[in-house]
Amino acid sequence: MGDDSSGCAPFTTGSNRHERFYYFINWWTPTCEAPTSGSGHCDTIDLVPMGHDGGGMMASSAGLARLFSDNFYGDGKRSYDFGYPRIQANVDDPYPNPAYNETSDDSQKTVYAGNMTFAGCYTDSGTRTLASMVYDSPSNTIEKCTTACANAAYTIAGMEYGSQCWCDNQLGPYTQKALDLGCSQACPGNASETCGQSNRLSVYSNGVPTSRAAPSNPEVVGNYYFSGCHNESTSGHALSGPSYSDGKNMTLESCAAFCNGYKYFGIEYAAECYCGSYFGAGSAIVSDNTCSMLCTGNSLELCGGPGALS
């Protein structure tokens, strides 16, 4: 909780600027590990005192943060008197009362095509929570999207930005479940329904949705051990032996088999396999994050990146 007070007169704003903090603790009890031991700490609430001309950036390590704007009348009341609060990325409940989180509309209880029911509001990003967008329609509804996904043999449907319909059989590995109020955009085809929000998906699923495993660089592939992500050499390729490219079926295993007998094999741009017995001049180990492209033949494996080899 931060204080951006409008005045500091005694017994008005200044002396009561933290009174709301204790009110919020009443609703969200801090989660502490052995708080009386001297080494315990509380993770659910942060207090950030700031002067009346102060400013600050606040973020929660859990990815959710409430930012309440309060005029701090200083009347001694513990009840809140703020206007409509700001919330981080539309994921959090705007009211300081957990009872509001239990509210739901009829669409969350209805069974739709493919035996899909409401599974929750989920975050979305560039890695995509659901892989296949089947349409972007100004008449989108929950019924229309779940039917489209079920007809395409998918078990999960998700609506985003109001008009988009996404389908899949599993959630992406990096998605997180947000509060239901994070998906607050009305469906353009039925204003009584909600169809996600910016970077938020209203997810409907046949059963509890599961998540795909995150892609990785395995430590061992055949007779080879992972030695890191290497950039290309200053002249030519880092590995100058035989090579081949496969835009559809490249895997770490297939490249390892192709390079059998060479000391190193490496893949870059998701589909290019290179072999060699030494690295060219200028090639060095870089951050593993540089090798983040999925192998064209196995979405659970990483096959280098632009100018970088796994």
N, C-alpha and C positions, 0 to 999 in steps of 0.2 A: 504494500500500500504506500502510495506516495502522497506528499502534501504539497499542493501548489496554492498556498493560502493567499487571500487578498489583503490581509492586514495582520498586524502582530500586536495589537493593543492587549494589555493584561486582562485576563478574565474574559476575553472574547475569543478571537481566533487563536492567539498564541498559546494560551494555557490549555485549550481544549482541542488542539489540533490532532491529537492522537485518540480522542474518545471514540471515533468511528472504528479505529483499528480493533479495539476490544469488542466492539459490536460484531465485527466480521468473524473474530475468533469464536464468538458464540455460535455462529452457523457452521464454520469450517474449523473443527478442532484440529490443532496442529498434530502431525504425526511425528513423534519423537522417539529416538532410540536412547533408552536409559537417561532421561533428562536430568536426573538428580545425581548422576555419577560424575559429573564434571567434564565428561568427554562426549556426552550425548548432544544431539543437535536436532532441530526441527526443520522439516523440508517443505511443509505445505504453505507456509506464510512467510513472506519477506516484508520487512518494514523499511521504507526508504524515505527518511525525513528530508524535506527540501524547503527552502525559504520561499517567501511569497513571490519572489521574482525568479525562483529556481526552475529548472527543467531537468528532465532525466529520461532515459530510455529504460524500459522494464521488460524483462522476458523471463519466462519460467523454464527451468531445466527440463521439465516434463513436456514442454511444448504448448502449454495452455496458460494464459494469463488474463486476469481481470484488471481493467483499469477503470476505476470509478471516479467520476468528477463530482466533488462535493464542495459546496460553498462555505462549509464550516461556520454556521451562524453563531456558534459558541453559546447556545442557549442551555447547555448542560444536558440535553437529551441524548440518550444512547441510540435512538432510532435514526436511520439515515434520512437525509434531506437533499440528496443529490438529484439532479435531473437524469435524463436517460443516459446511462453509462456507455462508455466506449468499450468494445470487446475486441480481443485480438483475433483477427482472421475469421470472424464469424463462427467461432467454435464454442464459445462459452456462454453460459446462462447469464443474461443481463440482470437478473434479480437476485438479491442476496437471501434466497430462501430455497433450500434444496427441494422443497415440496413441489416447486414449479417444474423440476426435472421429470416428474412422474406424469406430466400431462402428455396426451397423445391424441391424434385424430383417428378417424375411422380407417383411413388408408393403412395405418400401421397394424391393424387387426385383420384386414381382408386377405383372403387367399386368392392369388392371381394365377395367370396361366403358368403351366409347368409346376404347379403346387408351390409357387413362390410366395413368401411372406416377408414383411419388413425385417431386415437384419440390422439396420442402423445407418448412421451417417459416417462416412469414411473420408479420410483425406485423399487427395490425388496430387500427382506431381508429374514431372517429365518422364519418369519411369513407368507411369501408368498403373493404376490400381486394377483396372480391367482393360484387357488388351485390344478388344475389337469394338470399334464404333460402327454401329449398323445404320445410324442415320442422325441427321441434325434437322429437326422439324419444328416449324412454328406452331404445330398442333400437337406437340408431344404431351402424353399423359402416362401415368403409371401403367394403365391397362395396355396401351399401345406398345410401350417398351418391353414389358414382361412377355407379351405375346410374340413380339419380334425375336426376342432372345430364345424363348422356348421353341419356336418354330425352327430356329437355327441350331437346335440341340444343345443350347447352353443352359446351365443351371443357375446362373447369377445374372441379374440385370441391374444396371445402375444408371441413374439420371443425373446429369451435370449441366450447369449453366442454364437450367430450365429446358432447353431444347435438345440437348444431346442425349443419345441412348447408347450405352456401352454394355457389352456382354463378355462373359468369360465363364470358366468352370472353377477357377480359383482366384483369390485376391493376389495382388502383387506383393512382393516380400517386404516393401517399405511402407505400406499404408498403416495408418493408425486410426482407431475408432475415435470419433469426436462425439460431443453431445449432440443429441438429435436436433436441437435448435440451430446447429451449424448449417443444416440443410433447410433453408428457409425461403428459397426462391419458388414462387408459384409456377406450376406447370402451365405453359401457354395454352394448352388445350383444355385445361380444367383448373380454374383458379383456386378451387377448394383443395387441390392436391399440391404437394411440394416436390420439386424435381431438382434436388441438390442445391448448389450454390457455386460460386467461383472456387475452383479447386476442391470442391466437396461433392461427394456422390451419395445420393439416396440409394442404398443398396437393398435389393430384394433377392432372396435366395431360397432354393429348395433345400431346406435343412440349414444347419449352422455352416457358414462359409469358412473354408480353410484357405491358408495362404501358401503360395509357392515358396520353395526354399530360395534364399538369396544366391545369386551366381558367385563363383569364387575361383581362385587359382589353387587347384589341388597341390598339395606338397609333393606328391609322387604321381607320375604318369609313365607307366611302363618301367623302363630302366632309367628314367630321367627324374631329377629332383628340381623343384622350382627354385630358381636363382634370382628372382626379382623381375622388375619391369625395367627394360633397357631402352634408351633412346637410340636412334639411328646414328651411324658414324658421320663424321664431317664430310666424308667423300664416299659415295656409294652406300651399300647396305652394311649394317652391323654384322650380319652373317652372309658371307659371299658364296656359299656353296649352292647346291641345287635348290630349286624353289618351285612352288606351284600355287595356284589360286583356285578356290572353290566357293562360289558365292552362295551356295545352298547347303552344303553338307560338311563344312569345315569343323573339325573337332580337335582337341588337344591330342587325342589318341591317334587319329588318322595322320596328323603331322608327325607325331613321334615315330610311327611305323614307317613313314616315308623317309625320315632322317636317320633311321637305324644305322649305326656304324659311325655317325658323327658325334662329336662331343656335345654339341648344342643343337637344339631346335627352338625356333621362336615363331610366333604368329602375331601379325599386326593387321590393323584395319578389319578385324573380325574374320578375314577370309584368306589371308596371304601367309603361306608357310615357307620358312627359310631354314636352311641347315648350314652348319659351319663348325670348324674346329677351333676357332678363335674369334674374338670380337674386333671389328675394325677400329681404326684410330678415332678417338672422340666419342665412342659409345660408352655410356656410363649408366649406372643404376639410378633411376629416378623414382619418384613416389609411385606406389602401387596404384594410386588413384588415376594415374595417367593411362594405365592399361585397364580400361573399364568397358570395352566393347564386348558384347555377347558374341560367342562363336555362332556362325551361321547354321551350324549343324547341331548345336546343343546350347539352349538358352540358360543352362545352369553353369556353364563354363565361360571364363573370360579369355578373350583372344586379342590381347593387345589394345592398341588405340592408334590415333593418327601419329605416325612417325615414332611409334613405341611398340616394343615387342614383349609379350609374355614369354 
